[in-house]
């Protein structure tokens, strides 16, 4: 079975780098949501933020 990735070399990342990238992506998602949701639904954003800190 060909995956199309046979010619790519794997990246050597530490667990810290992976977690930091995951957090940065989550933070970016939250920032975009905050820009798009009305002020009255801030609780959703806080809930997402709390969830990211639990991961």
N, C-alpha and C positions, 0 to 999 in steps of 0.2 A: 504494500500500500504506500503510495507516494504522498507525502504531506506538503511538498513544495518548499520545505525548509532544509533539505539535505545539504544545500550549499552555504548555509549560514553558520557562523561560528557562535557558540553560546557565550553569553556575557557572564563574567564572574562578578557577582554582587554579594555583598554581605547582607545578613538579615537586617541590620540597621538601615542600609540603603533601601531595601525593599519596603520596610515599614515606613520610612520617611517619604518615599515616593507615594505609597498608598495614602498616607496622611495628607500630602500635598494635593493629590487628586481629589480627595474628599473635601478639603478646604476650598478648592477651586469650585467644586460642585455647589457647595453651600453658598459661596459668594455669588455665583450665577443665580441661584434660587432667590437669594435675598434681593437681587436686582429686579427679579420678575414677579415677586409676590407682594400683595398689598401689606401695609403695615399691620393690619389686624390679624395676620396669620403668622406672627413672629414665633408663636409657640411651636409651629412645625419645624422651623429652623433650629430652635433650641433643642428640640427632640432629636433631630438629626445630628447635631453637634454632640450631644450626650452619647448617642449611639456610637459615633466615631471614636470617642474617647474610651469606650468600653472594649473596642476591638483590640 
